[in-house]
Amino acid sequence: MRITGRLFLAAAVAALLLLLAAGPAAAQDAAVEGVAPAAEEIAASARAKEAAVLAAELGQLRAKISTLESRIADQTLELKTKDDAIETLDMIVKEKSQKITDMQKEVTSLQAKGSLAAEEQASKANARAIELEKQIEKLKKDITAQKSKKASLEARASDAERKVQELNTELEKRTSDDQKRRIQKTEHALKVAEEELMKVQLETTTKAKQLREVHGAWLPPWLATHAVRSMEVMSNHWNEHGKPAVDSLLQKAAEKSVQAKRWAEPHLETAKTKWMPVAKEKLVTLKKNAEPYVQMVSEKSVEAYQTSSDFIRPHLVNAHKAADPYFQEAKKFSKPYIDQIATATKPHVDKIRTTLKPYTKRARHLYGQFLVTATTYHQQAQATISDYLHQHEFTKQFVTEELVWYLAAALLVMPVFVLYTLLIDTFCTKKQKKKTPRSSNANHVHRRHKRRHAEK
């Protein structure tokens, strides 16, 4: 196609050149024959126009030829690159074909060698398959046995659950709400006491270990062992005597609280019906009568405070001004002594801090635990007290958050106060002073007079 296009362009160019050459020859023949000058001018103008058109066409053809030549050059370059790529691919194909032949040779050799090894591996695989089948059969038997055991255990568990549900229903029928509350309170108190005992025992053991392990402590080893023994004796004594006494006290307190509740119910009803309206009326009258007196007292107290402050303020300012120079002189005089004391006591203070550091950490941890437990117990006590007070209409009127908070705090502090008083009464008994003879004589003044009269 490219060659035919080139031939066509060459033929067109030759035809145009022939036309240009034939034009002037025809003009010469006409002049010879004697054509008129006007016809020659017309022919010359036509020829000039044709020559201009042909020149434009020649320019276009030349431009097309140049573009075609550039395209031909580009396509030849592409063909060269493709030929190079084809040659490289042929080389790669040849190399790979050689590799394939080599691999086929190796495979044939390996097949010849590996037939024996394959037979051995097949025999071993068969033996392993037989062993695995035996193991699978054993596992199937074990699974069936376990399934049967599981079914029996599930049946037993279902029977036990049924029995437990029946017992729970019977217990719920027998026990009333009051008994449940008492049981819960006693169980909670017992749990709290047991937790406190466990905490105390753990603290004693940890403290004993720390005292043994800490090097350079101020306690000697014999005193540490004595302290550990004393703590063990105290814990044993508590488990033998203190714990049952606390349990009995809690039971008695619960019984007494129930009795007091029963005893107080009729009195509360009478107070609600009879005394409350009278008390309310008296309170209203007291408020009305006391309001002017309270206003007078408040106004007078405010006036007295203002007058006293106005009178005392200048004296205080003068005293401060008078004492300031003395204070500054005392500060200047005592500063070097204070610096000497600080420098002298600094190493001792550092040693004390280093020795007390583990104990302070433990104390902080215990203090945090104590705060957490105290807040939880205080909140529980507040909830129980508020519930108890809201049960009665007489006490419901006086229930406030502050009152409940103070009552809960008093309830938590009461056992500690009682134990403190009991310990003081048991261990801190005061010895009675023997009366001196002077006091005995002072009480019997009349007898002295009688003796004097007798001597006379």
C-alpha positions as CSV (number, residue, x, y, z in Angstrom):
1,M,0.0,0.0,0.0
2,R,2.8,2.4,0.8
3,I,4.6,1.7,-2.6
4,T,1.3,2.2,-4.6
5,G,0.7,5.6,-2.8
6,R,4.2,6.7,-3.6
7,L,3.8,5.7,-7.4
8,F,0.5,7.6,-7.5
9,L,2.1,10.8,-6.1
10,A,5.0,10.6,-8.6
11,A,2.6,10.2,-11.6
12,A,0.6,13.2,-10.4
13,V,3.7,15.3,-10.1
14,A,4.8,14.3,-13.7
15,A,1.5,15.2,-15.2
16,L,1.6,18.6,-13.7
17,L,5.1,19.2,-15.0
18,L,4.0,18.2,-18.6
19,L,1.1,20.6,-18.4
20,L,3.4,23.4,-17.4
21,A,5.7,22.6,-20.3
22,A,2.9,22.3,-22.9
23,G,1.5,25.8,-22.1
24,P,4.4,28.0,-23.5
25,A,4.8,25.7,-26.6
26,A,1.1,26.3,-27.6
27,A,1.6,30.0,-27.1
28,Q,4.5,30.1,-29.5
29,D,2.5,28.2,-32.2
30,A,-0.3,30.8,-31.9
31,A,2.0,33.7,-32.3
32,V,3.5,32.2,-35.4
33,E,0.1,31.7,-36.9
34,G,-0.8,35.3,-36.3
35,V,-3.4,35.3,-33.5
36,A,-4.6,38.6,-32.2
37,P,-2.8,40.2,-29.3
38,A,-6.0,40.4,-27.2
39,A,-6.4,36.6,-27.3
40,E,-2.8,36.2,-26.3
41,E,-3.3,38.4,-23.2
42,I,-6.4,36.4,-22.2
43,A,-4.5,33.2,-22.6
44,A,-1.6,34.5,-20.6
45,S,-3.8,35.5,-17.8
46,A,-5.5,32.1,-17.8
47,R,-2.2,30.5,-17.8
48,A,-1.0,32.6,-14.9
49,K,-4.0,31.6,-12.9
50,E,-3.5,28.0,-13.7
51,A,0.2,28.2,-12.8
52,A,-0.8,29.8,-9.4
53,V,-3.3,27.0,-8.8
54,L,-0.7,24.4,-9.8
55,A,1.9,26.0,-7.6
56,A,-0.5,25.8,-4.6
57,E,-1.3,22.2,-5.4
58,L,2.4,21.5,-5.6
59,G,3.0,23.0,-2.2
60,Q,0.2,20.9,-0.7
61,L,1.6,17.8,-2.4
62,R,5.1,18.5,-1.1
63,A,3.7,19.0,2.5
64,K,1.8,15.7,2.2
65,I,5.0,14.0,0.9
66,S,7.0,15.3,3.9
67,T,4.4,14.1,6.4
68,L,4.2,10.7,4.7
69,E,8.0,10.4,4.8
70,S,8.0,11.3,8.5
71,R,5.3,8.7,9.2
72,I,7.3,6.1,7.1
73,A,10.4,6.8,9.2
74,D,8.5,6.4,12.4
75,Q,6.9,3.2,11.3
76,T,10.3,1.8,10.2
77,L,11.6,2.6,13.7
78,E,8.7,0.8,15.2
79,L,9.3,-2.2,12.9
80,K,12.9,-2.3,14.0
81,T,12.0,-2.2,17.7
82,K,9.4,-5.0,17.1
83,D,12.0,-7.1,15.2
84,D,14.4,-6.6,18.1
85,A,11.7,-7.7,20.6
86,I,10.8,-10.7,18.5
87,E,14.5,-11.7,18.4
88,T,14.8,-11.4,22.2
89,L,11.6,-13.5,22.6
90,D,13.0,-16.1,20.3
91,M,16.1,-16.3,22.4
92,I,14.0,-16.6,25.6
93,V,11.9,-19.3,24.0
94,K,15.0,-21.2,23.0
95,E,16.4,-21.0,26.6
96,K,13.2,-22.1,28.2
97,S,12.8,-25.0,25.7
98,Q,16.4,-26.1,26.7
99,K,15.4,-25.8,30.4
100,I,12.3,-27.8,29.8
101,T,14.3,-30.6,28.1
102,D,16.7,-30.6,31.0
103,M,13.9,-30.8,33.5
104,Q,12.3,-33.6,31.6
105,K,15.5,-35.5,31.7
106,E,15.8,-34.9,35.4
107,V,12.2,-36.0,36.0
108,T,12.8,-39.2,34.1
109,S,15.9,-39.9,36.2
110,L,14.1,-39.1,39.4
111,Q,11.1,-41.2,38.5
112,A,13.5,-44.1,38.0
113,K,15.2,-43.5,41.3
114,G,12.0,-42.6,43.3
115,S,10.0,-45.6,42.5
116,L,11.6,-47.6,45.3
117,A,11.3,-44.8,47.8
118,A,7.7,-44.3,46.8
119,E,6.9,-47.9,47.5
120,E,8.6,-47.7,50.9
121,Q,6.6,-44.5,51.7
122,A,3.4,-46.1,50.6
123,S,4.0,-49.1,52.9
124,K,4.7,-46.7,55.8
125,A,1.6,-44.6,54.9
126,N,-0.5,-47.7,54.9
127,A,0.8,-48.8,58.3
128,R,0.1,-45.3,59.7
129,A,-3.4,-45.3,58.2
130,I,-4.1,-48.6,59.9
131,E,-2.9,-47.2,63.3
132,L,-4.9,-44.0,62.8
133,E,-8.0,-46.1,62.0
134,K,-7.5,-48.0,65.2
135,Q,-7.1,-44.7,67.2
136,I,-10.2,-43.3,65.5
137,E,-12.2,-46.4,66.6
138,K,-10.9,-46.0,70.2
139,L,-11.9,-42.3,70.2
140,K,-15.3,-43.1,68.9
141,K,-15.8,-45.6,71.7
142,D,-14.6,-43.0,74.2
143,I,-16.9,-40.4,72.8
144,T,-19.9,-42.7,73.0
145,A,-19.0,-43.5,76.6
146,Q,-18.6,-39.8,77.5
147,K,-21.9,-39.0,75.8
148,S,-23.6,-41.7,77.9
149,K,-21.9,-40.3,81.1
150,K,-23.0,-36.8,80.1
151,A,-26.6,-37.9,79.6
152,S,-26.6,-39.5,83.1
153,L,-25.0,-36.4,84.7
154,E,-27.5,-34.1,83.0
155,A,-30.3,-36.3,84.3
156,R,-28.8,-36.1,87.8
157,A,-28.3,-32.4,87.5
158,S,-31.9,-31.9,86.4
159,D,-33.1,-34.0,89.3
160,A,-30.9,-32.0,91.7
161,E,-32.2,-28.7,90.3
162,R,-35.8,-29.8,90.7
163,K,-35.1,-30.8,94.3
164,V,-33.3,-27.5,95.0
165,Q,-36.3,-25.6,93.5
166,E,-38.7,-27.6,95.7
167,L,-36.6,-26.9,98.8
168,N,-36.4,-23.2,97.9
169,T,-40.1,-23.0,97.5
170,E,-40.6,-24.7,100.8
171,L,-38.1,-22.4,102.6
172,E,-39.8,-19.3,101.0
173,K,-43.1,-20.5,102.2
174,R,-41.8,-21.1,105.8
175,T,-39.7,-17.9,106.2
176,S,-41.4,-14.5,106.3
177,D,-40.1,-11.2,105.3
178,D,-39.0,-10.2,108.8
179,Q,-37.0,-13.4,109.2
180,K,-35.4,-12.9,105.9
181,R,-34.3,-9.4,106.8
182,R,-32.9,-10.6,110.1
183,I,-31.0,-13.5,108.5
184,Q,-29.6,-11.1,105.9
185,K,-28.5,-8.6,108.5
186,T,-26.9,-11.3,110.7
187,E,-25.2,-12.8,107.6
188,H,-23.9,-9.4,106.5
189,A,-22.6,-8.7,110.0
190,L,-20.9,-12.1,110.2
191,K,-19.4,-11.5,106.8
192,V,-18.2,-8.1,107.8
193,A,-16.7,-9.5,111.0
194,E,-15.0,-12.4,109.1
195,E,-13.6,-10.0,106.5
196,E,-12.3,-7.7,109.3
197,L,-10.7,-10.7,111.0
198,M,-9.1,-11.9,107.7
199,K,-7.8,-8.4,107.1
200,V,-6.4,-8.2,110.6
201,Q,-4.7,-11.6,110.2
202,L,-3.3,-10.6,106.8
203,E,-2.0,-7.3,108.2
204,T,-0.4,-9.1,111.1
205,T,1.3,-11.6,108.8
206,T,2.5,-8.9,106.4
207,K,3.8,-6.7,109.2
208,A,5.6,-9.7,110.8
209,K,7.3,-10.5,107.4
210,Q,8.2,-6.9,106.9
211,L,9.7,-6.6,110.3
212,R,11.8,-9.7,109.7
213,E,12.8,-8.7,106.2
214,V,13.6,-5.0,106.7
215,H,17.3,-4.5,107.4
216,G,18.4,-1.9,109.9
217,A,15.0,-1.6,111.6
218,W,15.0,-0.1,115.1
219,L,13.2,-3.1,116.7
220,P,15.5,-6.0,117.8
221,P,14.7,-9.5,116.6
222,W,13.6,-10.8,120.0
223,L,11.0,-8.0,120.3
224,A,9.7,-8.7,116.7
225,T,9.3,-12.4,117.5
226,H,7.5,-11.5,120.7
227,A,5.2,-9.1,118.8
228,V,4.4,-11.9,116.3
229,R,3.7,-14.3,119.1
230,S,1.5,-11.8,120.9
231,M,-0.5,-11.2,117.7
232,E,-1.0,-14.9,117.2
233,V,-2.2,-15.3,120.8
234,M,-4.5,-12.3,120.3
235,S,-5.9,-13.8,117.1
236,N,-6.4,-17.2,118.7
237,H,-8.1,-15.5,121.8
238,W,-10.4,-13.6,119.4
239,N,-11.4,-16.7,117.5
240,E,-12.0,-18.6,120.8
241,H,-13.7,-15.9,122.9
242,G,-14.2,-12.7,121.0
243,K,-16.0,-14.0,117.9
244,P,-18.6,-16.0,119.7
245,A,-19.2,-13.1,122.1
246,V,-19.7,-10.7,119.2
247,D,-22.1,-13.2,117.5
248,S,-24.1,-13.6,120.6
249,L,-24.2,-9.8,121.1
250,L,-25.4,-9.4,117.5
251,Q,-28.2,-12.0,118.0
252,K,-29.2,-10.4,121.3
253,A,-29.2,-6.9,119.7
254,A,-31.4,-8.2,116.9
255,E,-33.8,-9.7,119.4
256,K,-33.8,-6.6,121.6
257,S,-34.5,-4.4,118.6
258,V,-37.5,-6.5,117.6
259,Q,-38.8,-6.3,121.2
260,A,-38.2,-2.6,121.3
261,K,-40.0,-2.2,118.0
262,R,-43.0,-4.2,119.4
263,W,-43.0,-2.2,122.6
264,A,-42.7,1.2,120.9
265,E,-45.5,0.6,118.3
266,P,-48.5,1.4,120.6
267,H,-46.6,4.3,122.2
268,L,-45.9,5.7,118.8
269,E,-49.5,5.4,117.8
270,T,-50.6,7.2,121.0
271,A,-48.1,9.9,120.4
272,K,-49.2,10.2,116.8
273,T,-52.8,10.6,117.8
274,K,-52.6,12.6,121.0
275,W,-49.3,14.4,121.4
276,M,-48.4,15.4,117.9
277,P,-51.3,17.9,117.3
278,V,-50.6,19.5,120.8
279,A,-46.9,19.7,120.1
280,K,-47.6,21.3,116.7
281,E,-49.9,23.9,118.2
282,K,-47.3,24.7,120.9
283,L,-44.5,25.0,118.3
284,V,-46.6,27.4,116.3
285,T,-47.4,29.6,119.3
286,L,-43.7,29.5,120.4
287,K,-42.6,30.6,116.9
288,K,-45.1,33.5,116.9
289,N,-44.1,34.6,120.4
290,A,-40.4,34.2,119.9
291,E,-40.1,35.9,116.5
292,P,-39.9,39.5,117.8
293,Y,-37.4,38.5,120.6
294,V,-35.3,36.7,118.0
295,Q,-35.3,39.7,115.8
296,M,-34.3,42.0,118.7
297,V,-31.5,39.7,119.8
298,S,-30.2,39.4,116.2
299,E,-30.3,43.2,115.7
300,K,-28.6,43.9,119.0
301,S,-25.9,41.2,118.4
302,V,-25.1,42.7,115.0
303,E,-24.9,46.2,116.5
304,A,-22.6,44.9,119.3
305,Y,-20.4,43.1,116.8
306,Q,-20.1,46.2,114.7
307,T,-19.3,48.5,117.7
308,S,-16.8,46.0,119.1
309,S,-15.1,45.6,115.7
310,D,-14.9,49.4,115.2
311,F,-13.4,49.8,118.7
312,I,-10.9,46.9,118.5
313,R,-9.8,47.4,114.9
314,P,-7.5,50.5,115.4
315,H,-6.0,48.9,118.6
316,L,-5.1,45.8,116.6
317,V,-3.6,47.9,113.8
318,N,-1.5,49.8,116.3
319,A,-0.4,46.7,118.1
320,H,0.6,45.1,114.8
321,K,2.6,48.2,113.8
322,A,4.3,48.3,117.2
323,A,5.1,44.5,117.2
324,D,6.3,44.3,113.6
325,P,9.9,45.7,114.2
326,Y,10.4,43.4,117.2
327,F,9.2,40.5,115.2
328,Q,11.6,41.3,112.3
329,E,14.5,41.7,114.7
330,A,13.7,38.3,116.3
331,K,13.5,36.8,112.9
332,K,16.9,38.1,111.9
333,F,18.4,37.0,115.2
334,S,17.0,33.5,115.1
335,K,17.6,32.8,111.4
336,P,21.2,31.5,111.6
337,Y,20.3,29.3,114.6
338,I,17.4,27.9,112.6
339,D,19.6,27.3,109.6
340,Q,22.2,25.4,111.8
341,I,19.4,23.3,113.3
342,A,18.1,22.5,109.9
343,T,21.5,21.5,108.5
344,A,22.3,19.4,111.6
345,T,18.9,17.5,111.5
346,K,18.7,17.0,107.8
347,P,20.6,13.7,107.6
348,H,18.7,12.3,110.5
349,V,15.4,13.4,109.0
350,D,16.4,11.8,105.6
351,K,17.3,8.5,107.4
352,I,13.9,8.5,109.3
353,R,12.1,9.1,106.0
354,T,13.9,6.3,104.2
355,T,13.2,3.9,107.1
356,L,9.6,4.9,107.4
357,K,8.9,5.0,103.7
358,P,7.6,1.4,103.4
359,Y,5.5,1.8,106.5
360,T,4.0,5.1,105.3
361,K,3.1,3.5,101.9
362,R,1.4,0.6,103.7
363,A,-0.4,3.0,106.0
364,R,-1.7,5.1,103.1
365,H,-2.9,1.9,101.4
366,L,-4.7,0.8,104.5
367,Y,-6.2,4.2,105.1
368,G,-7.6,4.2,101.6
369,Q,-9.1,0.8,102.1
370,F,-10.5,1.9,105.4
371,L,-12.1,5.0,103.8
372,V,-13.7,2.9,101.0
373,T,-15.1,0.3,103.5
374,A,-16.3,3.0,105.8
375,T,-18.1,4.8,103.0
376,T,-19.8,1.6,101.8
377,Y,-21.0,0.7,105.3
378,H,-22.1,4.3,106.0
379,Q,-24.2,4.3,102.8
380,Q,-25.7,0.9,103.7
381,A,-26.6,2.2,107.2
382,Q,-28.1,5.3,105.7
383,A,-30.3,3.2,103.4
384,T,-31.5,0.9,106.2
385,I,-32.2,3.9,108.6
386,S,-34.1,5.8,105.9
387,D,-36.2,2.7,105.1
388,Y,-36.9,2.2,108.8
389,L,-37.9,5.8,109.4
390,H,-40.1,5.9,106.3
391,Q,-42.1,2.9,107.6
392,H,-43.7,5.0,110.3
393,E,-45.8,8.1,109.7
394,F,-44.6,9.8,112.9
395,T,-40.9,9.6,112.0
396,K,-41.5,10.2,108.3
397,Q,-42.1,13.9,108.9
398,F,-38.6,14.4,110.5
399,V,-36.6,12.5,107.9
400,T,-33.9,14.5,106.2
401,E,-30.5,13.7,104.6
402,E,-28.6,15.3,107.4
403,L,-30.4,13.5,110.2
404,V,-30.0,10.1,108.4
405,W,-26.3,10.9,107.9
406,Y,-25.7,11.7,111.6
407,L,-27.7,8.6,112.7
408,A,-25.7,6.3,110.4
409,A,-22.5,7.8,111.7
410,A,-23.6,7.4,115.3
411,L,-24.6,3.8,114.6
412,L,-21.2,3.0,113.1
413,V,-19.4,4.8,116.0
414,M,-21.4,3.2,118.8
415,P,-19.7,-0.3,118.8
416,V,-16.3,1.3,118.7
417,F,-17.3,3.6,121.7
418,V,-18.7,0.6,123.6
419,L,-15.5,-1.4,123.0
420,Y,-13.4,1.5,124.1
421,T,-15.4,2.0,127.3
422,L,-15.2,-1.8,128.1
423,L,-11.5,-1.8,127.5
424,I,-11.0,1.2,129.8
425,D,-13.2,-0.3,132.5
426,T,-11.3,-3.7,132.3
427,F,-7.7,-2.5,131.9
428,C,-7.6,1.0,133.3
429,T,-9.2,0.6,136.7
430,K,-8.2,3.4,139.1
431,K,-6.7,2.4,142.4
432,Q,-8.5,3.9,145.4
433,K,-6.2,6.2,147.4
434,K,-5.7,5.3,151.0
435,K,-7.0,7.8,153.4
436,T,-4.3,9.7,155.4
437,P,-4.7,10.0,159.1
438,R,-5.2,13.7,158.7
439,S,-8.4,13.2,156.7
440,S,-9.6,10.7,159.4
441,N,-8.9,13.2,162.1
442,A,-10.5,16.0,160.1
443,N,-13.7,14.0,159.9
444,H,-13.8,13.5,163.7
445,V,-13.4,16.9,165.1
446,H,-15.8,16.4,168.0
447,R,-13.9,13.4,169.4
448,R,-10.8,15.6,169.8
449,H,-12.7,18.0,171.8
450,K,-13.9,15.2,174.0
451,R,-10.4,13.9,174.5
452,R,-9.2,17.4,175.5
453,H,-11.9,17.7,178.0
454,A,-11.0,14.3,179.4
455,E,-7.3,15.2,179.8
456,K,-8.2,18.4,181.5
